[in-house]
């Protein structure tokens, strides 16, 4: 009897997988470092001593486990062409956590230790929600319209990632524009250099050399060392952070719901490409690795990445996942990201998250029917309120005037006096409704996108159900409120109830006095 063949540990195609996984994860790490140190003013010993090593430990665990899943699949099927699932820091979730949770915490608390505690608690809760996705993911995927979910995520990508990407690139045009051109030629044009070297890699490596030559960056080895976080300290900090992070559950839970549905979609895409992985096992792995990262002090969740089909086409196996995990793991533990951070200017990092954001927006439209494009567009809008809120309150705080307005723990509708709101309006700031939409913006986007999807599909009964769900969420402060609580006579609660009743009344008249043509086209 012939012995079944098993995928080689490392093969030529794994080189492309290494490039993909390491390059993009490095950029994510650099974004986390820059935001925490320069925006949130966290001390470097906290970032390099806890956050980055903890992220690396979680990522190492994920990469090794997905390589093990690939090995098991190869052994079970006798196939040598199995490709491991790509794993890494979730880019959309990273931006939402950084700018939707940690940055507001910074403006509210001005205490890096407490902010870190809350961020690790948020990460742990997020990992637990990801883990639950293994049980409830398929049900939620069936119930939440794709247009609402992808539209909300596209809004996050567009407003947080694409704008910051363009701003950083044009903030340093001598570096940003040439690097963007080379990267875009590969990313959007499909060109390759000899030996199939991606222009994105050339743009990043060449950009670093170019920045050094211009004197924009200088290598800094001062923070290179051994950083293995003490879990006793980080776990105690995590426990302290649970009470602080409660008002941000309306941000954390929805983004993690997106995260586990993204994992589901990406694993299903891998199955379609020929590698039949267990979706539930991958979701459990994501959640557990994220919780492990949080226990050591990490603040950003892990996920299965897009790109499995491309990696399979390039004949990547399982070795790229093992080597990537080890490289990124040791880079975090030995402080090498501090050196990289000194070498890579923001304009180069911006290339990757601009690309990710554009892909997210394009995917939201590509993966939906043409008739649902309106729902995608509506779902994108609430994220703008989140962005406006953060920028305006940050600017006001920096300018000192009305700084008391942002000295609150839970930011939201009830935190502003009429005088403050009128002050902003008189200055021409588009502020009416912004704090209300900011509070639970992700959920609001999903609700609005869901309602528009069902309207387009002429299912007014489901519109009514969605509106009543909105009323319940608003009643308990999950949306439109500064903090969780009981708000039965909130204007938002009442408004959603009225919408639900109207939708059901109109639904009852669908066969008599309230009709729509089957072939109606709103465009």
LUMZA-688182 format. One record per residue (C-alpha): residue in one letter; residue number from 1; x, y, z. Coordinates in pm, whole numbers, always signed. Layout:
% residues N
R   code   pos       c1       c2       c3
R      a   NUM        X        Y        Z
...
***
This chain:
% residues 523
R   code   pos       c1       c2       c3
R      x     1       +0       +0       +0
R      x     2     +145     +336     -105
R      x     3     +203     +589     +168
R      x     4       +4     +907     +125
R      x     5     +204    +1210      +24
R      x     6     +206    +1522     +245
R      x     7     +257    +1886     +148
R      x     8     +627    +1985     +175
R      x     9     +722    +2199     +472
R      x    10     +861    +2472     +244
R      x    11     +850    +2516     -132
R      x    12     +918    +2785     -387
R      x    13     +564    +2926     -376
R      x    14     +599    +2994       -4
R      x    15     +832    +3284      -84
R      x    16     +538    +3481     -225
R      x    17     +329    +3392      +78
R      x    18     +606    +3514     +307
R      x    19     +622    +3844     +122
R      x    20     +245    +3890     +142
R      x    21     +205    +3802     +508
R      x    22     +516    +3966     +651
R      x    23     +501    +4288     +450
R      x    24     +136    +4364     +521
R      x    25     +155    +4265     +888
R      x    26     +463    +4484     +936
R      x    27     +273    +4783     +799
R      x    28      -13    +4713    +1040
R      x    29     +232    +4694    +1330
R      x    30     +384    +5027    +1230
R      x    31      +40    +5190    +1217
R      x    32      -36    +5060    +1566
R      x    33     +300    +5188    +1697
R      x    34     +262    +5531    +1539
R      x    35      -94    +5577    +1663
R      x    36      -25    +5466    +2019
R      x    37     +302    +5660    +2063
R      x    38     +237    +5978    +1865
R      x    39     -142    +6019    +1878
R      x    40     -233    +5859    +2212
R      x    41     +101    +5947    +2376
R      x    42     +156    +5604    +2528
R      x    43     +508    +5551    +2666
R      x    44     +740    +5351    +2443
R      x    45     +815    +5095    +2713
R      x    46     +444    +5010    +2725
R      x    47     +409    +4984    +2348
R      x    48     +734    +4792    +2283
R      x    49     +728    +4606    +2614
R      x    50     +369    +4481    +2610
R      x    51     +148    +4573    +2314
R      x    52     +377    +4472    +2026
R      x    53     +518    +4151    +2182
R      x    54     +165    +4046    +2282
R      x    55      +38    +4102    +1928
R      x    56     +332    +3895    +1804
R      x    57     +257    +3610    +2044
R      x    58     -105    +3597    +1926
R      x    59       +1    +3615    +1563
R      x    60     +265    +3344    +1609
R      x    61       +3    +3117    +1765
R      x    62     -237    +3182    +1477
R      x    63      +18    +3122    +1203
R      x    64     +138    +2798    +1361
R      x    65     -216    +2672    +1410
R      x    66     -319    +2745    +1052
R      x    67       -7    +2566     +929
R      x    68     -112    +2271    +1148
R      x    69     -461    +2283     +994
R      x    70     -299    +2273     +649
R      x    71      -82    +1978     +750
R      x    72     -385    +1789     +884
R      x    73     -580    +1856     +564
R      x    74     -288    +1737     +352
R      x    75     -253    +1422     +561
R      x    76     -626    +1346     +543
R      x    77     -656    +1400     +168
R      x    78     -313    +1289      +52
R      x    79     -277    +1613     -143
R      x    80      +52    +1800     -169
R      x    81     -100    +2124     -301
R      x    82     -265    +2238      +24
R      x    83     -220    +2606     +113
R      x    84     -238    +2725     +475
R      x    85     -492    +2994     +560
R      x    86     -329    +3341     +573
R      x    87     -350    +3490     +922
R      x    88     -274    +3834    +1052
R      x    89     -382    +4149    +1230
R      x    90     -732    +4247    +1116
R      x    91     -680    +4577     +933
R      x    92    -1042    +4707     +950
R      x    93    -1075    +4603    +1315
R      x    94     -736    +4760    +1388
R      x    95     -849    +5100    +1264
R      x    96    -1181    +5083    +1447
R      x    97    -1014    +4981    +1774
R      x    98     -741    +5246    +1738
R      x    99     -968    +5535    +1640
R      x   100    -1306    +5424    +1771
R      x   101    -1196    +5298    +2114
R      x   102     -838    +5385    +2211
R      x   103     -823    +5742    +2077
R      x   104    -1151    +5847    +2247
R      x   105    -1025    +5680    +2565
R      x   106     -709    +5888    +2538
R      x   107     -904    +6215    +2510
R      x   108    -1134    +6110    +2794
R      x   109     -884    +5968    +3045
R      x   110     -538    +6114    +2974
R      x   111     -400    +5810    +3157
R      x   112     -199    +5572    +2934
R      x   113     -202    +5292    +3193
R      x   114     -580    +5299    +3224
R      x   115     -623    +5340    +2848
R      x   116     -408    +5032    +2790
R      x   117     -607    +4839    +3051
R      x   118     -932    +4923    +2874
R      x   119     -784    +4841    +2533
R      x   120     -667    +4496    +2645
R      x   121    -1013    +4431    +2792
R      x   122    -1167    +4537    +2461
R      x   123     -933    +4301    +2277
R      x   124    -1021    +4011    +2508
R      x   125    -1395    +4076    +2472
R      x   126    -1343    +4094    +2097
R      x   127    -1165    +3759    +2099
R      x   128    -1451    +3606    +2296
R      x   129    -1703    +3743    +2043
R      x   130    -1487    +3598    +1763
R      x   131    -1491    +3263    +1943
R      x   132    -1871    +3277    +1971
R      x   133    -1876    +3332    +1597
R      x   134    -1805    +2962    +1562
R      x   135    -2151    +2898    +1708
R      x   136    -2362    +3193    +1587
R      x   137    -2172    +3302    +1276
R      x   138    -2370    +3104    +1017
R      x   139    -2702    +3224    +1166
R      x   140    -2591    +3591    +1165
R      x   141    -2460    +3560     +814
R      x   142    -2803    +3442     +700
R      x   143    -2989    +3716     +887
R      x   144    -2774    +4024     +819
R      x   145    -2789    +4136     +454
R      x   146    -2449    +4137     +289
R      x   147    -2502    +4493     +165
R      x   148    -2552    +4619     +523
R      x   149    -2249    +4442     +664
R      x   150    -2004    +4509     +381
R      x   151    -2134    +4864     +341
R      x   152    -2068    +4940     +706
R      x   153    -1717    +4796     +684
R      x   154    -1655    +4986     +360
R      x   155    -1754    +5307     +540
R      x   156    -1499    +5234     +811
R      x   157    -1233    +5164     +550
R      x   158    -1312    +5472     +343
R      x   159    -1336    +5727     +622
R      x   160    -1060    +5601     +852
R      x   161     -814    +5426     +623
R      x   162     -843    +5578     +276
R      x   163     -856    +5938     +396
R      x   164     -564    +5897     +634
R      x   165     -374    +5715     +362
R      x   166     -421    +5996     +109
R      x   167     -343    +6263     +370
R      x   168      -19    +6092     +477
R      x   169      +90    +6036     +118
R      x   170      +29    +6398      +19
R      x   171     +168    +6519     +351
R      x   172     +509    +6408     +221
R      x   173     +465    +6415     -159
R      x   174     +833    +6370     -250
R      x   175     +821    +6024      -92
R      x   176     +451    +5947      -97
R      x   177     +366    +6011     -462
R      x   178     +648    +5808     -625
R      x   179     +593    +5520     -382
R      x   180     +216    +5532     -446
R      x   181     +272    +5522     -822
R      x   182     +493    +5211     -811
R      x   183     +264    +5033     -564
R      x   184      -55    +5119     -756
R      x   185      +93    +4992    -1082
R      x   186     +119    +4650     -921
R      x   187     -190    +4654     -701
R      x   188     -436    +4793     -953
R      x   189     -259    +4724    -1284
R      x   190     -136    +4372    -1210
R      x   191     +221    +4436    -1330
R      x   192     +514    +4235    -1191
R      x   193     +887    +4287    -1194
R      x   194    +1118    +4004    -1311
R      x   195    +1102    +3688    -1098
R      x   196     +740    +3782    -1021
R      x   197     +845    +4040     -762
R      x   198     +538    +4249     -667
R      x   199     +569    +4626     -718
R      x   200     +425    +4674     -367
R      x   201     +735    +4511     -218
R      x   202     +960    +4721     -444
R      x   203     +767    +5034     -345
R      x   204     +801    +4970      +28
R      x   205    +1164    +4856      +28
R      x   206    +1265    +5115     -229
R      x   207    +1072    +5381      -39
R      x   208    +1261    +5304     +280
R      x   209    +1596    +5334      +99
R      x   210    +1475    +5651      -75
R      x   211    +1367    +5806     +259
R      x   212    +1706    +5721     +409
R      x   213    +1884    +5882     +113
R      x   214    +1678    +6199     +156
R      x   215    +1759    +6209     +526
R      x   216    +1394    +6174     +627
R      x   217    +1465    +5875     +848
R      x   218    +1752    +5755    +1066
R      x   219    +1801    +5400    +1199
R      x   220    +1743    +5387    +1573
R      x   221    +1863    +5076    +1757
R      x   222    +1805    +5215    +2106
R      x   223    +1483    +5019    +2170
R      x   224    +1603    +4686    +2031
R      x   225    +1618    +4432    +2313
R      x   226    +1430    +4144    +2472
R      x   227    +1065    +4214    +2550
R      x   228     +860    +3925    +2680
R      x   229     +556    +4070    +2857
R      x   230     +483    +3966    +3212
R      x   231     +133    +3813    +3193
R      x   232      +69    +3878    +3563
R      x   233      +89    +4254    +3504
R      x   234     -108    +4248    +3182
R      x   235     -384    +4023    +3319
R      x   236     -427    +4247    +3624
R      x   237     -443    +4547    +3393
R      x   238     -696    +4368    +3171
R      x   239     -922    +4298    +3471
R      x   240     -908    +4666    +3571
R      x   241     -999    +4766    +3217
R      x   242    -1333    +4585    +3198
R      x   243    -1519    +4855    +3391
R      x   244    -1371    +5132    +3177
R      x   245    -1446    +4974    +2842
R      x   246    -1818    +4904    +2896
R      x   247    -1936    +5221    +2714
R      x   248    -1742    +5106    +2408
R      x   249    -1913    +4767    +2374
R      x   250    -2133    +4916    +2102
R      x   251    -1817    +4958    +1895
R      x   252    -1631    +4644    +1999
R      x   253    -1910    +4387    +1953
R      x   254    -2018    +4494    +1601
R      x   255    -1663    +4512    +1468
R      x   256    -1593    +4165    +1605
R      x   257    -1914    +4038    +1446
R      x   258    -1774    +4171    +1121
R      x   259    -1444    +4006    +1206
R      x   260    -1584    +3657    +1251
R      x   261    -1804    +3691     +943
R      x   262    -1493    +3801     +752
R      x   263    -1319    +3488     +881
R      x   264    -1616    +3281     +765
R      x   265    -1611    +3439     +419
R      x   266    -1236    +3397     +381
R      x   267    -1239    +3034     +490
R      x   268    -1530    +2965     +256
R      x   269    -1327    +3130      -22
R      x   270    -1042    +2892      +64
R      x   271    -1286    +2602      +41
R      x   272    -1401    +2724     -300
R      x   273    -1036    +2737     -409
R      x   274     -999    +2368     -324
R      x   275     -883    +2358      +40
R      x   276    -1179    +2246     +250
R      x   277    -1106    +2382     +595
R      x   278    -1346    +2368     +888
R      x   279    -1497    +2717     +918
R      x   280    -1589    +2675    +1285
R      x   281    -1236    +2559    +1378
R      x   282    -1087    +2867    +1212
R      x   283    -1324    +3097    +1401
R      x   284    -1241    +2929    +1731
R      x   285     -870    +2967    +1651
R      x   286     -909    +3338    +1572
R      x   287    -1091    +3402    +1898
R      x   288     -851    +3203    +2113
R      x   289     -540    +3363    +1957
R      x   290     -691    +3710    +2007
R      x   291     -765    +3631    +2374
R      x   292     -410    +3499    +2419
R      x   293     -277    +3824    +2274
R      x   294     -497    +4026    +2513
R      x   295     -376    +3826    +2815
R      x   296      -20    +3937    +2734
R      x   297     -123    +4299    +2668
R      x   298     -233    +4306    +2304
R      x   299     -499    +4548    +2181
R      x   300     -582    +4436    +1824
R      x   301     -764    +4117    +1711
R      x   302     -640    +3850    +1471
R      x   303     -831    +3718    +1173
R      x   304     -805    +3499     +864
R      x   305     -701    +3726     +580
R      x   306     -819    +3760     +226
R      x   307     -594    +3624      -45
R      x   308     -599    +3246       -4
R      x   309     -693    +3192     -370
R      x   310     -399    +3406     -486
R      x   311     -159    +3226     -254
R      x   312     -283    +2891     -382
R      x   313     -239    +3007     -741
R      x   314     +121    +3100     -660
R      x   315     +169    +2749     -514
R      x   316     +224    +2853     -153
R      x   317     +201    +2566      +97
R      x   318     +221    +2567     +477
R      x   319     +581    +2678     +528
R      x   320     +510    +3045     +463
R      x   321     +268    +3049     +757
R      x   322     +520    +2889     +996
R      x   323     +810    +3111     +892
R      x   324     +597    +3428     +889
R      x   325     +471    +3355    +1238
R      x   326     +823    +3293    +1370
R      x   327     +967    +3604    +1200
R      x   328     +688    +3833    +1322
R      x   329     +682    +3669    +1664
R      x   330    +1053    +3715    +1725
R      x   331    +1050    +4065    +1572
R      x   332     +798    +4170    +1835
R      x   333     +971    +3997    +2125
R      x   334    +1315    +4138    +2037
R      x   335    +1197    +4495    +1970
R      x   336    +1281    +4495    +1599
R      x   337     +965    +4688    +1517
R      x   338    +1113    +4987    +1697
R      x   339    +1396    +4983    +1443
R      x   340    +1151    +4946    +1155
R      x   341     +941    +5230    +1293
R      x   342    +1246    +5456    +1277
R      x   343    +1307    +5359     +913
R      x   344     +959    +5376     +761
R      x   345     +797    +5718     +716
R      x   346     +415    +5746     +744
R      x   347     +379    +5806     +369
R      x   348     +503    +5450     +300
R      x   349     +277    +5287     +558
R      x   350      -11    +5481     +409
R      x   351      +19    +5294      +79
R      x   352      -96    +4963     +226
R      x   353     -395    +5086     +421
R      x   354     -506    +5307     +130
R      x   355     -502    +4994      -84
R      x   356     -687    +4790     +179
R      x   357     -952    +5059     +212
R      x   358    -1008    +5085     -163
R      x   359    -1039    +4707     -188
R      x   360    -1293    +4707      +98
R      x   361    -1507    +4968      -76
R      x   362    -1479    +4795     -413
R      x   363    -1562    +4459     -257
R      x   364    -1873    +4600      -89
R      x   365    -2015    +4683     -431
R      x   366    -1868    +4390     -623
R      x   367    -2008    +4126     -386
R      x   368    -2361    +4268     -392
R      x   369    -2632    +4285     -653
R      x   370    -2659    +4611     -846
R      x   371    -2999    +4683     -692
R      x   372    -2847    +4677     -340
R      x   373    -2590    +4948     -410
R      x   374    -2812    +5207     -236
R      x   375    -2805    +4999      +83
R      x   376    -2425    +4982      +65
R      x   377    -2407    +5360      +31
R      x   378    -2644    +5426     +322
R      x   379    -2458    +5181     +548
R      x   380    -2131    +5367     +482
R      x   381    -2251    +5702     +616
R      x   382    -2261    +5656    +1000
R      x   383    -1885    +5599    +1010
R      x   384    -1844    +5959     +894
R      x   385    -2008    +6076    +1218
R      x   386    -1754    +5873    +1415
R      x   387    -1469    +6036    +1221
R      x   388    -1612    +6388    +1252
R      x   389    -1669    +6344    +1623
R      x   390    -1313    +6233    +1692
R      x   391    -1159    +6508    +1479
R      x   392    -1373    +6792    +1613
R      x   393    -1349    +6699    +1981
R      x   394     -976    +6640    +1944
R      x   395     -930    +6981    +1780
R      x   396    -1141    +7153    +2045
R      x   397     -943    +6987    +2321
R      x   398     -613    +7087    +2161
R      x   399     -729    +7446    +2128
R      x   400     -816    +7451    +2501
R      x   401    -1146    +7633    +2446
R      x   402    -1437    +7423    +2561
R      x   403    -1188    +7151    +2659
R      x   404    -1422    +7053    +2941
R      x   405    -1650    +6912    +2671
R      x   406    -1423    +6620    +2607
R      x   407    -1319    +6553    +2966
R      x   408    -1567    +6269    +2997
R      x   409    -1532    +5897    +3018
R      x   410    -1815    +5801    +2785
R      x   411    -1849    +6032    +2491
R      x   412    -2191    +6069    +2335
R      x   413    -2506    +6272    +2290
R      x   414    -2560    +6363    +2654
R      x   415    -2209    +6497    +2713
R      x   416    -2262    +6834    +2548
R      x   417    -2439    +7138    +2676
R      x   418    -2666    +7339    +2449
R      x   419    -2410    +7622    +2459
R      x   420    -2132    +7399    +2333
R      x   421    -2344    +7256    +2051
R      x   422    -2457    +7604    +1950
R      x   423    -2095    +7722    +1957
R      x   424    -2001    +7458    +1701
R      x   425    -2303    +7525    +1481
R      x   426    -2236    +7899    +1483
R      x   427    -1880    +7822    +1369
R      x   428    -2020    +7637    +1067
R      x   429    -1941    +7287    +1196
R      x   430    -2175    +7013    +1068
R      x   431    -2258    +6885    +1416
R      x   432    -2635    +6832    +1431
R      x   433    -2691    +6464    +1503
R      x   434    -2321    +6375    +1487
R      x   435    -2280    +6266    +1855
R      x   436    -2597    +6058    +1832
R      x   437    -2488    +5875    +1518
R      x   438    -2133    +5837    +1651
R      x   439    -2262    +5638    +1947
R      x   440    -2289    +5286    +1808
R      x   441    -2209    +5399    +1452
R      x   442    -2130    +5048    +1331
R      x   443    -2463    +4910    +1456
R      x   444    -2647    +5212    +1315
R      x   445    -2485    +5148     +976
R      x   446    -2589    +4782     +983
R      x   447    -2946    +4874    +1085
R      x   448    -2991    +5140     +817
R      x   449    -2830    +4925     +549
R      x   450    -3051    +4631     +648
R      x   451    -3368    +4840     +632
R      x   452    -3279    +4979     +288
R      x   453    -3195    +4628     +162
R      x   454    -3535    +4496     +272
R      x   455    -3711    +4800     +122
R      x   456    -3541    +4731     -212
R      x   457    -3642    +4364     -186
R      x   458    -4000    +4476     -104
R      x   459    -4003    +4295     +231
R      x   460    -4160    +4559     +451
R      x   461    -4234    +4310     +729
R      x   462    -3858    +4258     +771
R      x   463    -3811    +4635     +766
R      x   464    -4049    +4649    +1060
R      x   465    -3863    +4377    +1249
R      x   466    -3533    +4559    +1191
R      x   467    -3684    +4886    +1316
R      x   468    -3806    +4717    +1634
R      x   469    -3456    +4573    +1686
R      x   470    -3328    +4931    +1653
R      x   471    -3580    +5041    +1916
R      x   472    -3459    +4774    +2160
R      x   473    -3094    +4861    +2102
R      x   474    -3169    +5230    +2147
R      x   475    -3379    +5164    +2458
R      x   476    -3083    +5000    +2631
R      x   477    -2824    +5249    +2507
R      x   478    -2641    +5028    +2259
R      x   479    -2692    +5300    +1997
R      x   480    -2747    +5677    +2008
R      x   481    -2652    +5707    +2376
R      x   482    -2342    +5799    +2573
R      x   483    -2359    +5484    +2786
R      x   484    -2557    +5168    +2836
R      x   485    -2874    +5221    +3039
R      x   486    -3253    +5219    +3010
R      x   487    -3401    +5487    +2782
R      x   488    -3763    +5384    +2703
R      x   489    -3874    +5737    +2610
R      x   490    -3565    +5831    +2412
R      x   491    -3666    +6005    +2088
R      x   492    -3464    +5740    +1904
R      x   493    -3647    +5454    +2074
R      x   494    -3982    +5613    +1993
R      x   495    -3872    +5691    +1638
R      x   496    -3773    +5332    +1567
R      x   497    -4102    +5205    +1714
R      x   498    -4299    +5439    +1488
R      x   499    -4098    +5316    +1187
R      x   500    -4169    +4955    +1282
R      x   501    -4542    +5014    +1314
R      x   502    -4553    +5205     +984
R      x   503    -4363    +4930     +805
R      x   504    -4604    +4661     +926
R      x   505    -4912    +4868     +840
R      x   506    -4781    +4928     +488
R      x   507    -4686    +4561     +460
R      x   508    -5048    +4463     +537
R      x   509    -5166    +4675     +244
R      x   510    -4923    +4522       -6
R      x   511    -5193    +4322     -190
R      x   512    -5457    +4593     -199
R      x   513    -5390    +4962     -152
R      x   514    -5009    +4977     -132
R      x   515    -4829    +4816     -423
R      x   516    -4496    +4842     -605
R      x   517    -4406    +4711     -953
R      x   518    -4190    +4397     -949
R      x   519    -3944    +4547    -1197
R      x   520    -3897    +4883    -1021
R      x   521    -3552    +5037    -1067
R      x   522    -3465    +5336     -848
R      x   523    -3165    +5443    -1057
***
